[in-house]
Amino acid sequence: MNNVKRVRWTAQLPVDVDRYLSDEAQKNCTSKNAELIRAVRNAREVAESAAA
């Protein structure tokens, strides 16, 4: 089994961000949650590579 600890929280997003996540989720056949995680991870990778 996967031993990843999961945290549940609620975020209020601007309408345009919600619309973007919905569009990306539909395009990629994923959920809005998956697209949000993908975006956060991508931003983190960019920030880490810029800092290096």
VEXDO-807573 format. One record per residue: chain; residue number from 0; x, y, z of N, C-alpha, C, O, CB in turn; residue in three letters. Coordinates in nm, 2 decimals, always signed. Glycine has a CB too. Example, Ala and Ser with C-alpha at 12.3 -4.5 7.8 and 13.67 -1.06 7.14 Angstrom:
<recs>
c,k,n_px,n_py,n_pz,ca_px,ca_py,ca_pz,c_px,c_py,c_pz,o_px,o_py,o_pz,cb_px,cb_py,cb_pz,r
A,0,+1.32,-0.57,+0.78,+1.23,-0.45,+0.78,+1.32,-0.33,+0.78,+1.42,-0.33,+0.85,+1.13,-0.45,+0.90,Ala $
A,1,+1.28,-0.22,+0.71,+1.37,-0.11,+0.71,+1.29,+0.00,+0.79,+1.34,+0.11,+0.80,+1.41,-0.06,+0.57,Ser $
</recs>
This chain:
<recs>
c,k,n_px,n_py,n_pz,ca_px,ca_py,ca_pz,c_px,c_py,c_pz,o_px,o_py,o_pz,cb_px,cb_py,cb_pz,r
A,0,+0.08,-0.12,+0.00,+0.00,+0.00,+0.00,+0.09,+0.13,+0.00,+0.20,+0.12,+0.03,-0.09,+0.00,+0.12,Met $
A,1,+0.03,+0.23,-0.04,+0.09,+0.36,-0.04,+0.09,+0.43,+0.10,-0.02,+0.44,+0.15,+0.03,+0.45,-0.15,Asn $
A,2,+0.20,+0.46,+0.15,+0.21,+0.52,+0.29,+0.21,+0.67,+0.28,+0.28,+0.73,+0.37,+0.33,+0.47,+0.36,Asn $
A,3,+0.14,+0.73,+0.19,+0.14,+0.88,+0.18,+0.03,+0.93,+0.28,-0.08,+0.89,+0.28,+0.11,+0.93,+0.04,Val $
A,4,+0.08,+1.03,+0.36,-0.02,+1.09,+0.46,-0.10,+1.19,+0.38,-0.04,+1.28,+0.31,+0.05,+1.15,+0.58,Lys $
A,5,-0.23,+1.19,+0.39,-0.32,+1.28,+0.32,-0.38,+1.38,+0.42,-0.42,+1.34,+0.53,-0.43,+1.21,+0.24,Arg $
A,6,-0.38,+1.51,+0.38,-0.44,+1.61,+0.46,-0.56,+1.67,+0.38,-0.55,+1.69,+0.26,-0.33,+1.72,+0.49,Val $
A,7,-0.67,+1.69,+0.45,-0.79,+1.74,+0.39,-0.80,+1.89,+0.44,-0.79,+1.92,+0.55,-0.92,+1.66,+0.43,Arg $
A,8,-0.83,+1.98,+0.34,-0.85,+2.12,+0.37,-0.94,+2.18,+0.26,-0.95,+2.12,+0.15,-0.72,+2.19,+0.38,Trp $
A,9,-0.99,+2.29,+0.29,-1.07,+2.36,+0.19,-1.01,+2.49,+0.15,-0.95,+2.57,+0.23,-1.21,+2.39,+0.26,Thr $
A,10,-1.02,+2.52,+0.02,-0.96,+2.64,-0.03,-1.07,+2.72,-0.11,-1.15,+2.66,-0.18,-0.84,+2.62,-0.12,Ala $
A,11,-1.07,+2.85,-0.10,-1.16,+2.93,-0.18,-1.08,+2.98,-0.30,-0.98,+3.05,-0.28,-1.22,+3.05,-0.10,Gln $
A,12,-1.12,+2.95,-0.42,-1.05,+2.99,-0.54,-1.12,+3.10,-0.61,-1.25,+3.10,-0.61,-1.02,+2.87,-0.63,Leu $
A,13,-1.05,+3.18,-0.68,-1.12,+3.28,-0.77,-1.19,+3.21,-0.88,-1.15,+3.09,-0.92,-1.02,+3.38,-0.83,Pro $
A,14,-1.29,+3.27,-0.93,-1.37,+3.20,-1.04,-1.29,+3.16,-1.16,-1.31,+3.05,-1.21,-1.49,+3.30,-1.08,Val $
A,15,-1.20,+3.25,-1.20,-1.11,+3.22,-1.32,-1.02,+3.09,-1.29,-1.00,+3.02,-1.38,-1.03,+3.34,-1.36,Asp $
A,16,-0.97,+3.08,-1.17,-0.89,+2.96,-1.14,-0.97,+2.84,-1.14,-0.93,+2.73,-1.19,-0.82,+2.98,-1.00,Val $
A,17,-1.09,+2.84,-1.08,-1.18,+2.73,-1.08,-1.22,+2.69,-1.22,-1.22,+2.57,-1.25,-1.31,+2.76,-1.00,Asp $
A,18,-1.24,+2.79,-1.31,-1.28,+2.76,-1.44,-1.16,+2.69,-1.52,-1.18,+2.60,-1.59,-1.32,+2.89,-1.52,Arg $
A,19,-1.04,+2.74,-1.49,-0.92,+2.69,-1.55,-0.90,+2.54,-1.51,-0.87,+2.45,-1.59,-0.79,+2.77,-1.51,Tyr $
A,20,-0.91,+2.51,-1.38,-0.90,+2.38,-1.33,-1.00,+2.29,-1.39,-0.97,+2.17,-1.42,-0.91,+2.38,-1.17,Leu $
A,21,-1.13,+2.33,-1.40,-1.23,+2.25,-1.46,-1.20,+2.22,-1.60,-1.22,+2.11,-1.65,-1.37,+2.33,-1.45,Ser $
A,22,-1.15,+2.32,-1.68,-1.12,+2.30,-1.82,-1.00,+2.20,-1.83,-1.01,+2.11,-1.92,-1.08,+2.43,-1.89,Asp $
A,23,-0.90,+2.22,-1.75,-0.79,+2.12,-1.76,-0.83,+1.98,-1.72,-0.78,+1.89,-1.78,-0.67,+2.17,-1.67,Glu $
A,24,-0.91,+1.97,-1.62,-0.96,+1.84,-1.57,-1.03,+1.77,-1.68,-1.02,+1.65,-1.70,-1.04,+1.85,-1.44,Ala $
A,25,-1.12,+1.84,-1.75,-1.20,+1.78,-1.86,-1.10,+1.74,-1.97,-1.12,+1.63,-2.03,-1.30,+1.88,-1.90,Gln $
A,26,-1.01,+1.83,-2.00,-0.92,+1.80,-2.11,-0.83,+1.68,-2.08,-0.80,+1.60,-2.17,-0.83,+1.92,-2.14,Lys $
A,27,-0.79,+1.66,-1.96,-0.70,+1.55,-1.92,-0.77,+1.43,-1.86,-0.70,+1.34,-1.82,-0.59,+1.61,-1.82,Asn $
A,28,-0.90,+1.44,-1.86,-0.98,+1.33,-1.80,-0.93,+1.30,-1.65,-0.91,+1.18,-1.61,-0.97,+1.20,-1.88,Cys $
A,29,-0.92,+1.41,-1.58,-0.88,+1.39,-1.44,-0.98,+1.47,-1.35,-1.08,+1.52,-1.40,-0.73,+1.44,-1.41,Thr $
A,30,-0.95,+1.49,-1.22,-1.03,+1.57,-1.14,-0.97,+1.71,-1.12,-0.86,+1.73,-1.15,-1.05,+1.50,-1.00,Ser $
A,31,-1.05,+1.80,-1.07,-1.00,+1.93,-1.04,-0.89,+1.92,-0.93,-0.80,+2.00,-0.93,-1.11,+2.03,-1.00,Lys $
A,32,-0.91,+1.83,-0.83,-0.81,+1.82,-0.73,-0.68,+1.77,-0.79,-0.57,+1.82,-0.75,-0.86,+1.71,-0.63,Asn $
A,33,-0.68,+1.68,-0.88,-0.56,+1.63,-0.95,-0.49,+1.75,-1.02,-0.37,+1.76,-1.02,-0.59,+1.51,-1.04,Ala $
A,34,-0.57,+1.83,-1.09,-0.51,+1.94,-1.16,-0.45,+2.04,-1.07,-0.35,+2.10,-1.10,-0.62,+2.01,-1.25,Glu $
A,35,-0.52,+2.07,-0.95,-0.46,+2.16,-0.86,-0.33,+2.11,-0.80,-0.23,+2.19,-0.79,-0.56,+2.18,-0.74,Leu $
A,36,-0.32,+1.98,-0.77,-0.20,+1.92,-0.72,-0.09,+1.93,-0.83,+0.03,+1.96,-0.80,-0.22,+1.77,-0.68,Ile $
A,37,-0.12,+1.90,-0.95,-0.03,+1.91,-1.06,+0.03,+2.05,-1.08,+0.15,+2.07,-1.10,-0.10,+1.87,-1.20,Arg $
A,38,-0.06,+2.15,-1.06,-0.02,+2.29,-1.08,+0.08,+2.33,-0.96,+0.18,+2.40,-0.98,-0.14,+2.38,-1.08,Ala $
A,39,+0.04,+2.29,-0.84,+0.12,+2.32,-0.72,+0.26,+2.26,-0.73,+0.36,+2.32,-0.71,+0.05,+2.28,-0.59,Val $
A,40,+0.26,+2.13,-0.77,+0.39,+2.06,-0.79,+0.48,+2.12,-0.90,+0.60,+2.14,-0.88,+0.37,+1.91,-0.82,Arg $
A,41,+0.41,+2.16,-1.01,+0.49,+2.23,-1.12,+0.55,+2.36,-1.07,+0.66,+2.39,-1.10,+0.40,+2.25,-1.24,Asn $
A,42,+0.47,+2.44,-1.00,+0.52,+2.57,-0.95,+0.63,+2.55,-0.85,+0.73,+2.62,-0.85,+0.40,+2.64,-0.88,Ala $
A,43,+0.62,+2.44,-0.77,+0.73,+2.41,-0.67,+0.86,+2.38,-0.74,+0.97,+2.42,-0.71,+0.69,+2.30,-0.58,Arg $
A,44,+0.85,+2.29,-0.85,+0.96,+2.25,-0.93,+1.03,+2.37,-0.99,+1.15,+2.39,-0.99,+0.93,+2.15,-1.03,Glu $
A,45,+0.95,+2.47,-1.05,+1.00,+2.59,-1.11,+1.07,+2.67,-1.01,+1.18,+2.72,-1.03,+0.89,+2.67,-1.18,Val $
A,46,+1.01,+2.69,-0.89,+1.08,+2.77,-0.79,+1.21,+2.71,-0.74,+1.30,+2.78,-0.71,+0.98,+2.79,-0.67,Ala $
A,47,+1.21,+2.58,-0.72,+1.33,+2.51,-0.68,+1.44,+2.52,-0.78,+1.56,+2.54,-0.74,+1.30,+2.37,-0.64,Glu $
A,48,+1.41,+2.51,-0.91,+1.51,+2.51,-1.01,+1.56,+2.66,-1.03,+1.68,+2.68,-1.06,+1.46,+2.46,-1.14,Ser $
A,49,+1.48,+2.76,-1.00,+1.52,+2.90,-1.01,+1.61,+2.93,-0.89,+1.70,+3.01,-0.91,+1.40,+2.99,-1.01,Ala $
A,50,+1.59,+2.87,-0.78,+1.67,+2.89,-0.66,+1.81,+2.83,-0.67,+1.90,+2.87,-0.60,+1.60,+2.85,-0.54,Ala $
A,51,+1.82,+2.73,-0.75,+1.94,+2.65,-0.76,+2.05,+2.72,-0.85,+2.16,+2.67,-0.87,+1.92,+2.51,-0.82,Ala $
</recs>
